[in-house]
Amino acid sequence: MTQDHTTHQHGGSCCGHKHEAQATTIEEKKYTDPVCGMQVSKNTEKTARFQGVAYYFCSTSCVSKFTAAPENYVKAKKVIGLGKVNNNVMQSDADGEHKDPVCGMRVNGQSPHQFIHAGQSYYFCCKACLDKFSKDPVAWLDPAKRPAPKPVAKDAIFTCPMHLEIEQVGPGTCPLCGMALEPKEASAEEDTSELDDMWRRFKFSLALSLPLLIMTMGDMLPGVSFHSILGMTAFNWLQFILATPVVLWAGLPFFERALASFKTRHLNMFSLIGVGTAAAYLFSLVALLLPGVLPVAFKMDGMAPLYFEAAAVIICLVLLGQVLELRARSQTNAAIKALLGLTPATAIRIAADGSEAEIALDAVQTGDSLRVKPGAHIPVDGVVLDGHSNVDEAMLTGEALPVSKQAGDKVSAGTINQQGSFSMRAERIGKDTLLASIINLVNQAGRSRAPIQKLADQVSGWFVPGVIAAAVLAFVAWAVWGPAPGMANGLMAAVSVLIIACPCALGLATPISVTVGIGRGARDGVLIKDAEALERLEKIDTLLIDKTGTLTEGKPSLQSFSVATGESETDLLALAMALEQRSEHPVAHAIVSYAESRGSKTADISNFTSITGKGVSAIFDGKTVLLGNPALLKGQAIDITGFAQQVTDLQTLGHTVMLMAVDQKAVALLSVADKIKSSSKEAIVQLQQQGMQVIVLTGDNAITAQAVARQLGLDDVRADLLPADKFRIVQELQAQGRVVAMAGDGINDAPALAQADVGIAMGSGTDIAMHSAHVVLVKGDLRGIVKARSLSQHAMKNIRQNLFFAFAYNFIGVPVAAGLLYPWFGILLSPMIASAAMSLSSVSVISNALRLRHAKL
């Protein structure tokens, strides 16, 4: 680092743009000026590149210094050159005839890094690329299956999910609650380092705590006495040997967070864990190493009690809770990763001369002409230039029926092209696409969700200092006014207070009920992902329900098939099947599926013609056959009076109606619709009886949506909605003070599911909806919502009972341990009794939680 850099003080004449650098809003991503270290926003006018990496600066002065000698400010990367050909030097040749399938570099046939797959030779720039390719060649040859992007940068902005005001550069822990921070911006890569670390520590602590617990509790079993078998000295030292690694290594993160909580004066559960565990362990350590310094009152039968097993088991249980919590929090990242996966890694660009080439997605520019093949995901937002196809837009609208696209129609990134190839012009790329906005909404909802309201955390701010104060007062009182030896008795009373207030039962009160309750719900096909959702379910007063796939089956099917008097239903069904087998219209699949289920055989037709937007025609037995919407027959002057009333009634119900005509005569009517689930009506009635307001949200048209709502007895319907509209409606209702649940099954529901107080996904829906939701109904049955609410009511009642038990033991036990009853009854609680009372509180909490297994939903 140069002397100029180390003496940089940010004076008014240093950079000249101090205020500009500070004007960056909290929502902007910030970068570190490598020269002066200031946090700055992206500015193309104050940018320099070094070895392909862009750096941003607070002023032109810093840009000039960096440009003159960049190696003084950032570490130079190893440059890939054309050195001697050997196994240790990377090979690169801009004119090489081969492309490294891993990194994309050009290499020549002289490269020593080669691999044969499926009879073809592949060449690589280095051994590292060769090793990656050899482990999974198929993944590297198929761009869509290439490995996920690199983990989030360590200089990214991280924030606390419970305290959004906490932000810092890089990962860490929240100074307020001790939770692990997470990246503020959406990322395709999930950082599991915190979870991996906690899981490793838990497995280690479990391996040592179990034998320790069995050994110390063995005396409670008839005929079992480990201390007699081993000898008291070996028995005590073995406890120390097993507990010490658990407390000092596995529990180290908790002690660090506890220390931080005292430094910042924001006491939390880690404060309780640190104080209680440290008290139990340190007292035991003194009793083991220096038993002579302890007064007789500390001893039982001349021996000082040890609490190594209590300290180790507490650490083990807390680690388990951290693993479960971190896994639940990772679901938000899983939803974002799944959304990002909808966009293909590459696109096919059409050059000016008409040639086509596959390019990386980030190489696509606005205005580029792209080719979209059948079955491919559309790479960016744009407009169809030529060709036609049906595009599955379920991720945007949630509707099962694909949408016909032709020249001039808009298409969106992430949607799926079903049939036909077409070209398109790229209009919005990268973060400007509709899919990117959905990802941003999910990320925003995940960060803005209210924190889990745990009573233990709410009261810990005064409970911890209260316990410590009680211990100090007990020591002082005994030292000043207590009988001899006052100091020793005071120390005993203080330690007893700390041990009896150890947060084992308090820590178990919520997670044990949540664990049992979630297991009970799983038996009935109701998967609840975290304690927050379990708590909020009982408070829900408004339920928003997506129509397609939630209220309805989500699969269009033939609902009615009527024939004119004197016509053969079998013959006409065979004729309809023959026509629709050749059609690419989505409704055709419903008709063909129905005919196949009836065992129908196709008729022999000729001169098949597709009439865009209306239907199809063909020749059968020398007669012209038409099958399409009523407008098709009317356009051919065919009388449809016999079916007119039926057409009106079915369209009112939201059905897609088609008529068949043979030789200028209307002979049959067919209607296709998405069938309402048989359980939807019952579920709606039960929810309304509980006083819940139910609102239907759908991307479908208003006529179809209202038809479904009428059949279910609902009158509040919002139709023609995009994902952002559903997201906005949830926010509006929450602003009115409503506690909102959202039930859906599609990608288009993901932002609303994440923003809602409780998101409920159908198990038959998309993976992204299930990742975004807090509750998953495995069977896709809306009656599961009723069961979920009932489970929430039972579980929350159980949790409140557990917290009462935990606090009751503490509020009764702490004064007794402090010696409050000694002046009247001569009762002085020893640490051993305090430990027993602590264990009894845990047993009460666990026993009560187990009653949830038999709760009736």
KOLLUM-617798 format. One record per residue (C-alpha): x, y, z. Coordinates in steps of 0.2 Angstrom, whole numbers, plus 5000, padded with zeros to 4 digits. Layout:
% residues N
      X      Y      Z
      X      Y      Z
...
This chain:
% residues 857
      X      Y      Z
   5000   5000   5000
   5007   5017   4996
   5011   5031   5008
   4998   5042   5000
   4984   5029   5003
   4988   5026   5021
   4988   5045   5025
   4971   5048   5016
   4960   5057   5028
   4944   5062   5017
   4947   5080   5019
   4937   5092   5009
   4951   5093   4996
   4955   5075   4996
   4942   5068   4985
   4931   5083   4982
   4915   5073   4982
   4912   5068   5000
   4894   5073   5000
   4891   5064   4984
   4898   5047   4991
   4887   5049   5006
   4871   5053   4996
   4869   5034   4992
   4852   5028   4999
   4851   5013   5010
   4843   5003   4996
   4858   5004   4984
   4872   4992   4983
   4888   4999   4990
   4906   4996   4984
   4922   5000   4993
   4934   5012   4985
   4950   5002   4984
   4960   5018   4986
   4952   5027   5001
   4941   5014   5008
   4925   5024   5007
   4908   5016   5003
   4902   5022   4986
   4888   5018   4974
   4890   5012   4956
   4895   5027   4945
   4901   5024   4927
   4910   5040   4927
   4921   5035   4941
   4925   5017   4936
   4941   5008   4932
   4945   4990   4927
   4959   4980   4931
   4961   4962   4925
   4943   4962   4920
   4936   4967   4936
   4927   4984   4938
   4931   4995   4953
   4921   5011   4958
   4928   5027   4966
   4922   5042   4976
   4931   5054   4965
   4942   5056   4949
   4957   5059   4960
   4955   5041   4967
   4952   5035   4949
   4969   5043   4944
   4979   5035   4958
   4971   5018   4955
   4974   5019   4936
   4993   5024   4939
   4997   5009   4950
   4982   4997   4952
   4993   4983   4960
   4996   4995   4975
   4978   4994   4980
   4971   4977   4974
   4980   4960   4973
   4984   4955   4955
   4977   4939   4949
   4988   4926   4940
   4988   4930   4921
   4985   4915   4910
   4999   4915   4897
   5006   4904   4883
   5020   4897   4892
   5029   4880   4891
   5017   4866   4888
   5016   4855   4904
   5004   4850   4917
   5006   4865   4928
   5004   4879   4916
   4987   4885   4910
   4985   4885   4891
   4976   4898   4881
   4976   4901   4862
   4965   4915   4855
   4965   4906   4838
   4964   4889   4845
   4952   4877   4836
   4944   4870   4852
   4934   4878   4866
   4936   4873   4884
   4918   4868   4889
   4921   4873   4907
   4928   4891   4906
   4925   4895   4888
   4943   4898   4883
   4950   4894   4866
   4964   4881   4866
   4973   4871   4853
   4975   4853   4850
   4992   4853   4859
   4985   4856   4876
   4989   4841   4888
   4973   4843   4897
   4961   4832   4887
   4946   4821   4890
   4937   4808   4880
   4918   4808   4882
   4905   4798   4872
   4919   4795   4859
   4923   4814   4857
   4939   4823   4863
   4937   4838   4873
   4952   4850   4877
   4955   4861   4892
   4965   4876   4897
   4971   4868   4914
   4970   4853   4925
   4957   4862   4936
   4944   4863   4921
   4948   4845   4916
   4944   4839   4934
   4928   4848   4934
   4922   4842   4917
   4927   4823   4921
   4916   4823   4937
   4900   4827   4927
   4903   4829   4908
   4884   4830   4904
   4881   4845   4916
   4895   4855   4907
   4889   4850   4890
   4871   4855   4893
   4871   4874   4897
   4855   4873   4907
   4863   4860   4919
   4879   4870   4923
   4884   4872   4941
   4875   4886   4951
   4884   4904   4951
   4898   4907   4964
   4892   4911   4982
   4887   4928   4986
   4902   4940   4987
   4909   4943   5005
   4908   4961   5002
   4889   4961   4999
   4878   4970   5011
   4871   4958   5025
   4856   4962   5036
   4846   4954   5050
   4830   4946   5046
   4822   4952   5062
   4831   4969   5064
   4831   4976   5046
   4840   4992   5052
   4856   4981   5055
   4867   4981   5040
   4885   4978   5037
   4897   4973   5024
   4900   4954   5024
   4892   4940   5035
   4891   4940   5054
   4879   4940   5068
   4866   4953   5074
   4871   4963   5088
   4853   4964   5094
   4847   4947   5094
   4862   4936   5089
   4855   4929   5074
   4866   4925   5059
   4865   4939   5046
   4859   4935   5028
   4862   4944   5011
   4851   4959   5008
   4850   4956   4989
   4843   4940   4980
   4856   4927   4976
   4856   4911   4966
   4868   4903   4978
   4863   4899   4996
   4877   4902   5009
   4875   4887   5021
   4891   4890   5031
   4882   4895   5047
   4870   4880   5046
   4885   4868   5042
   4895   4875   5057
   4880   4873   5069
   4876   4855   5062
   4894   4850   5064
   4894   4857   5082
   4878   4848   5086
   4884   4831   5080
   4900   4833   5090
   4890   4838   5106
   4877   4825   5104
   4891   4811   5103
   4898   4817   5120
   4882   4823   5129
   4873   4807   5127
   4885   4795   5136
   4888   4809   5149
   4869   4810   5153
   4867   4791   5154
   4882   4790   5165
   4876   4804   5178
   4858   4798   5177
   4862   4780   5180
   4861   4781   5198
   4842   4784   5197
   4840   4766   5190
   4839   4752   5202
   4855   4742   5203
   4865   4754   5192
   4879   4765   5200
   4893   4771   5188
   4902   4780   5201
   4904   4764   5211
   4910   4755   5196
   4922   4768   5190
   4927   4775   5207
   4922   4793   5212
   4938   4801   5206
   4937   4793   5189
   4919   4796   5188
   4921   4815   5191
   4935   4817   5180
   4926   4808   5166
   4912   4820   5167
   4924   4834   5165
   4933   4826   5150
   4916   4823   5141
   4908   4840   5145
   4923   4852   5142
   4924   4850   5123
   4905   4852   5122
   4905   4868   5133
   4921   4877   5127
   4921   4872   5108
   4903   4867   5103
   4896   4881   5114
   4909   4894   5109
   4897   4904   5097
   4884   4906   5111
   4896   4913   5123
   4903   4925   5110
   4885   4931   5107
   4881   4932   5125
   4896   4942   5128
   4891   4954   5114
   4874   4955   5121
   4881   4962   5137
   4893   4974   5128
   4878   4981   5118
   4866   4980   5132
   4853   4971   5121
   4850   4955   5132
   4843   4940   5123
   4841   4921   5124
   4860   4920   5121
   4862   4930   5137
   4852   4917   5147
   4861   4903   5139
   4879   4910   5142
   4875   4915   5160
   4866   4898   5165
   4879   4887   5156
   4894   4896   5162
   4887   4896   5180
   4884   4877   5180
   4901   4873   5171
   4912   4885   5182
   4905   4880   5198
   4908   4862   5193
   4925   4866   5188
   4929   4874   5205
   4921   4859   5214
   4932   4847   5204
   4949   4856   5205
   4947   4865   5222
   4934   4856   5233
   4943   4862   5248
   4938   4881   5245
   4919   4876   5246
   4910   4877   5262
   4902   4862   5269
   4885   4869   5264
   4890   4866   5246
   4893   4847   5249
   4882   4832   5251
   4890   4818   5261
   4906   4827   5260
   4906   4828   5241
   4903   4844   5231
   4890   4841   5217
   4895   4843   5199
   4884   4850   5185
   4894   4846   5170
   4880   4836   5162
   4868   4851   5164
   4880   4862   5155
   4883   4850   5141
   4865   4845   5138
   4860   4863   5137
   4873   4867   5124
   4867   4852   5114
   4849   4857   5114
   4852   4875   5109
   4863   4869   5095
   4848   4858   5089
   4837   4873   5090
   4849   4883   5079
   4850   4870   5066
   4831   4869   5064
   4829   4888   5064
   4843   4890   5050
   4835   4876   5040
   4818   4885   5040
   4826   4902   5036
   4835   4894   5021
   4818   4891   5012
   4817   4910   5006
   4833   4908   4997
   4827   4891   4990
   4812   4900   4982
   4823   4914   4975
   4835   4901   4968
   4821   4891   4960
   4814   4907   4952
   4831   4912   4945
   4832   4894   4938
   4817   4898   4926
   4828   4908   4915
   4839   4898   4903
   4858   4900   4904
   4859   4903   4886
   4850   4911   4871
   4850   4908   4852
   4854   4925   4843
   4850   4928   4825
   4864   4938   4816
   4860   4950   4802
   4865   4937   4789
   4852   4925   4796
   4864   4914   4805
   4861   4908   4822
   4873   4906   4837
   4870   4900   4855
   4877   4914   4867
   4877   4916   4886
   4861   4925   4893
   4871   4940   4899
   4877   4943   4882
   4860   4947   4875
   4857   4965   4871
   4841   4975   4870
   4836   4975   4851
   4844   4958   4848
   4834   4945   4837
   4832   4928   4846
   4826   4911   4841
   4815   4902   4853
   4813   4883   4850
   4799   4871   4855
   4800   4866   4874
   4812   4880   4878
   4811   4894   4891
   4810   4911   4884
   4826   4920   4889
   4821   4938   4890
   4805   4949   4888
   4801   4954   4871
   4790   4954   4856
   4787   4940   4843
   4794   4945   4826
   4788   4930   4816
   4781   4912   4818
   4767   4907   4830
   4766   4895   4845
   4757   4892   4861
   4766   4898   4877
   4764   4892   4894
   4762   4907   4905
   4757   4899   4921
   4771   4907   4930
   4763   4924   4927
   4744   4921   4927
   4743   4904   4935
   4731   4898   4922
   4733   4881   4915
   4728   4885   4897
   4743   4890   4886
   4742   4907   4877
   4743   4908   4858
   4757   4919   4852
   4760   4927   4835
   4769   4941   4827
   4767   4957   4838
   4762   4948   4854
   4773   4951   4869
   4782   4936   4878
   4790   4936   4895
   4806   4928   4902
   4804   4911   4910
   4788   4906   4901
   4789   4890   4891
   4786   4889   4872
   4776   4873   4869
   4774   4871   4850
   4782   4879   4836
   4797   4890   4833
   4797   4908   4833
   4809   4923   4833
   4808   4938   4845
   4815   4955   4848
   4823   4957   4865
   4815   4972   4874
   4819   4970   4892
   4834   4960   4899
   4842   4956   4915
   4834   4965   4930
   4821   4974   4919
   4812   4958   4915
   4795   4953   4923
   4803   4938   4930
   4816   4948   4939
   4803   4959   4946
   4794   4944   4953
   4811   4938   4961
   4813   4956   4968
   4796   4955   4976
   4799   4938   4984
   4816   4944   4991
   4807   4960   4997
   4793   4950   5006
   4806   4939   5014
   4816   4953   5021
   4800   4963   5027
   4792   4949   5036
   4788   4953   5054
   4800   4944   5067
   4794   4928   5076
   4786   4934   5092
   4793   4922   5105
   4788   4927   5123
   4805   4921   5129
   4814   4933   5119
   4802   4947   5124
   4805   4945   5142
   4823   4941   5142
   4828   4959   5142
   4822   4961   5160
   4823   4942   5165
   4842   4940   5163
   4847   4956   5173
   4833   4952   5186
   4841   4935   5189
   4859   4942   5190
   4853   4955   5202
   4844   4942   5212
   4860   4932   5213
   4870   4948   5218
   4858   4953   5231
   4857   4935   5239
   4876   4935   5240
   4876   4952   5249
   4862   4948   5260
   4870   4932   5266
   4887   4940   5268
   4880   4954   5279
   4866   4947   5289
   4868   4928   5286
   4874   4916   5299
   4892   4910   5298
   4900   4907   5286
   4891   4921   5278
   4902   4923   5263
   4901   4904   5259
   4883   4904   5261
   4881   4919   5250
   4891   4911   5237
   4880   4895   5238
   4864   4905   5237
   4870   4915   5222
   4876   4900   5212
   4859   4891   5216
   4850   4906   5209
   4860   4906   5193
   4858   4887   5191
   4839   4886   5195
   4836   4901   5182
   4846   4891   5169
   4835   4893   5153
   4834   4874   5149
   4815   4874   5151
   4813   4891   5144
   4822   4887   5129
   4812   4871   5126
   4795   4878   5129
   4792   4884   5111
   4803   4872   5101
   4797   4856   5109
   4778   4861   5106
   4782   4867   5088
   4791   4850   5084
   4777   4839   5091
   4763   4851   5083
   4771   4851   5066
   4773   4832   5067
   4755   4831   5071
   4750   4841   5056
   4761   4831   5045
   4750   4816   5049
   4735   4825   5041
   4745   4831   5026
   4748   4849   5033
   4766   4854   5033
   4770   4869   5043
   4788   4876   5040
   4791   4886   5055
   4785   4892   5072
   4781   4909   5065
   4768   4902   5054
   4761   4890   5067
   4759   4906   5079
   4751   4917   5066
   4738   4904   5059
   4727   4906   5074
   4726   4925   5071
   4721   4925   5053
   4705   4935   5049
   4707   4936   5030
   4710   4922   5017
   4715   4926   4999
   4713   4911   4988
   4720   4909   4970
   4707   4901   4958
   4716   4889   4946
   4724   4874   4955
   4718   4880   4972
   4699   4881   4971
   4699   4872   4955
   4708   4856   4948
   4720   4866   4937
   4718   4854   4923
   4705   4859   4909
   4693   4845   4905
   4678   4842   4895
   4663   4847   4905
   4648   4844   4893
   4645   4835   4877
   4628   4837   4869
   4622   4831   4852
   4607   4836   4842
   4591   4824   4841
   4594   4810   4830
   4613   4811   4830
   4625   4797   4836
   4635   4803   4851
   4648   4789   4847
   4651   4794   4829
   4652   4813   4833
   4664   4810   4847
   4675   4800   4835
   4674   4814   4823
   4678   4827   4836
   4693   4817   4842
   4700   4816   4824
   4699   4835   4822
   4707   4839   4838
   4721   4827   4837
   4728   4837   4823
   4725   4854   4832
   4738   4863   4842
   4725   4872   4853
   4726   4869   4871
   4708   4865   4872
   4710   4851   4860
   4720   4841   4873
   4705   4841   4884
   4693   4834   4871
   4706   4821   4865
   4708   4815   4883
   4690   4813   4886
   4688   4803   4870
   4702   4792   4874
   4695   4789   4891
   4679   4783   4883
   4688   4771   4871
   4683   4781   4856
   4692   4778   4839
   4696   4792   4827
   4686   4795   4811
   4695   4796   4794
   4695   4814   4789
   4704   4824   4775
   4708   4842   4770
   4711   4847   4788
   4712   4866   4790
   4716   4877   4806
   4706   4893   4806
   4715   4905   4817
   4706   4911   4832
   4690   4902   4828
   4692   4883   4826
   4696   4869   4813
   4688   4861   4798
   4690   4845   4788
   4681   4834   4775
   4672   4818   4782
   4663   4806   4770
   4662   4820   4757
   4654   4832   4769
   4662   4848   4777
   4664   4847   4796
   4667   4862   4807
   4672   4863   4825
   4675   4879   4834
   4667   4893   4843
   4650   4900   4840
   4657   4914   4829
   4664   4901   4817
   4647   4893   4813
   4638   4910   4813
   4651   4916   4800
   4646   4901   4789
   4627   4906   4791
   4624   4890   4801
   4609   4890   4812
   4613   4887   4830
   4596   4891   4838
   4595   4874   4845
   4610   4876   4856
   4609   4895   4859
   4602   4894   4877
   4615   4881   4882
   4629   4891   4875
   4623   4906   4885
   4622   4896   4901
   4639   4888   4900
   4647   4904   4895
   4640   4912   4911
   4648   4898   4921
   4665   4902   4913
   4666   4887   4901
   4675   4888   4884
   4661   4883   4872
   4663   4875   4855
   4650   4869   4842
   4651   4856   4828
   4643   4857   4812
   4642   4844   4798
   4636   4848   4781
   4629   4866   4787
   4620   4858   4802
   4624   4861   4820
   4625   4844   4827
   4635   4845   4844
   4640   4856   4858
   4656   4853   4868
   4662   4864   4883
   4679   4864   4892
   4682   4871   4909
   4693   4869   4924
   4683   4859   4937
   4680   4865   4955
   4688   4853   4967
   4675   4843   4977
   4682   4849   4994
   4682   4867   4990
   4664   4871   4994
   4665   4862   5011
   4681   4871   5015
   4674   4888   5011
   4659   4885   5022
   4669   4880   5037
   4681   4895   5035
   4666   4907   5034
   4658   4899   5049
   4674   4904   5058
   4671   4922   5054
   4685   4923   5040
   4683   4934   5025
   4687   4924   5009
   4693   4933   4993
   4696   4925   4977
   4712   4931   4967
   4715   4926   4949
   4724   4930   4933
   4709   4923   4924
   4695   4934   4916
   4682   4941   4927
   4667   4931   4919
   4676   4914   4923
   4681   4920   4940
   4664   4926   4945
   4656   4910   4939
   4667   4900   4950
   4665   4912   4965
   4646   4911   4963
   4646   4892   4964
   4656   4893   4980
   4645   4906   4988
   4659   4920   4987
   4655   4938   4982
   4673   4946   4983
   4682   4942   4967
   4698   4951   4960
   4701   4945   4942
   4714   4949   4928
   4728   4950   4941
   4747   4949   4938
   4759   4943   4952
   4762   4962   4957
   4744   4965   4958
   4741   4950   4971
   4757   4956   4980
   4749   4974   4981
   4732   4967   4987
   4741   4958   5002
   4750   4974   5007
   4734   4984   5006
   4725   4973   5017
   4739   4972   5029
   4740   4991   5030
   4721   4990   5035
   4726   4980   5050
   4721   4963   5043
   4730   4947   5047
   4731   4939   5029
   4734   4921   5023
   4736   4918   5005
   4733   4901   4997
   4740   4897   4980
   4749   4885   4969
   4758   4894   4955
   4774   4903   4952
   4763   4919   4950
   4757   4917   4968
   4775   4917   4975
   4777   4935   4979
   4760   4936   4987
   4763   4920   4997
   4779   4927   5004
   4772   4944   5008
   4756   4936   5017
   4757   4934   5036
   4754   4915   5031
   4757   4909   5014
   4748   4892   5010
   4753   4882   4995
   4745   4867   4987
   4756   4851   4987
   4750   4849   4969
   4757   4866   4964
   4774   4872   4958
   4790   4870   4969
   4792   4889   4969
   4775   4891   4977
   4779   4878   4990
   4796   4886   4994
   4788   4904   4996
   4774   4897   5007
   4775   4894   5025
   4762   4880   5025
   4760   4866   5012
   4744   4856   5010
   4751   4840   5003
   4734   4834   4996
   4730   4851   4989
   4714   4850   4999
   4708   4867   5006
   4700   4858   5021
   4718   4857   5026
   4717   4876   5030
   4704   4872   5043
   4715   4859   5051
   4730   4870   5051
   4721   4884   5060
   4714   4871   5073
   4732   4864   5075
   4739   4882   5078
   4726   4885   5091
   4730   4869   5100
   4749   4872   5098
   4749   4890   5104
   4739   4885   5119
   4751   4872   5123
   4766   4884   5121
   4758   4897   5133
   4756   4883   5145
   4774   4878   5143
   4780   4896   5145
   4770   4897   5161
   4778   4881   5168
   4795   4888   5164
   4793   4905   5171
   4783   4898   5186
   4798   4887   5191
   4810   4902   5189
   4799   4915   5198
   4796   4903   5212
   4813   4894   5212
   4824   4910   5211
   4817   4918   5228
   4818   4901   5236
   4836   4898   5230
   4841   4915   5236
   4836   4910   5253
   4820   4920   5255
   4812   4906   5266
   4827   4904   5277
   4822   4917   5291
   4805   4908   5294
   4807   4890   5289
   4826   4887   5289
   4826   4882   5271
   4841   4885   5260
   4841   4878   5243
   4857   4869   5238
   4863   4869   5220
   4859   4850   5219
   4841   4854   5223
   4841   4869   5211
   4848   4857   5198
   4834   4845   5201
   4821   4859   5200
   4828   4864   5184
   4826   4846   5177
   4809   4845   5184
   4804   4860   5174
   4810   4853   5158
   4801   4836   5161
   4785   4846   5164
   4787   4856   5148
   4791   4840   5137
   4777   4830   5145
   4764   4844   5141
   4770   4846   5123
   4768   4827   5120
   4750   4829   5123
   4749   4838   5106
   4751   4821   5097
   4733   4817   5101
   4725   4833   5097
   4709   4832   5087
   4710   4843   5071
